[in-house]
Amino acid sequence: MNYLVAVLENRLKAEEAYAALEEAKVPKDSMDILGRGFKSADEYGLIDPADQAWKQIRLMMLWLVPFGFGAGFVFNIITGLDTFAWTGRLGNQMIGGLLGAGSGAMGAFFIGGGVGLAVGGGDALSYRNSLSAGKFLVVVRGSEALIRQATPILRRFRPEAIQGYSARD
């Protein structure tokens, strides 16, 4: 499935673009308007990158934190480090395990998408930000030929951004 997404500054332009696509015989079930008064990003299925990142982080923490604890505990046994003499042998091993668990949590955050979460990124986020700013998206989905047909029509309305995507089903 191919997608074409145009960001338009106001409702009037979005509706005019939609009408122009209808005149060009683009099937109604192949196009949508997203924005206030139309479909929301969630209704359309535009994923929230923050939700996806947190889901991935939690999934990775599920196995990285226990693995990190075990690795830290075993590392302390193997090396015999006595960093905190007042805790005794088992105390040092437990501290090593806790430090390993902390390292596992950091790894889950950075590898699981925490950096993208912290600095932002991805087109879905920019589209959500455009919708939050009161702008509208006109989305056309269908064959490559349909996308080629719709592109010049949408360009006439001078969108702030226009982007095509090809999604594998």
Secondary structure, DSSP 8 states (H G I E B T S, - for coil): -EEEEEEESSHHHHHHHHHHHHHTT--GGGEEEESTTSB-HHHHT---HHHHHHHHHHHHHHHHHHHHHHHHHHHHHHH---S-GGGHHHHHHHHHHHHHHHHHHHHHHHHHTHHHHHH--SHHHHHHHHHHTT-EEEEEEE-HHHHHHHHHHHHTT--SEEEEEE---
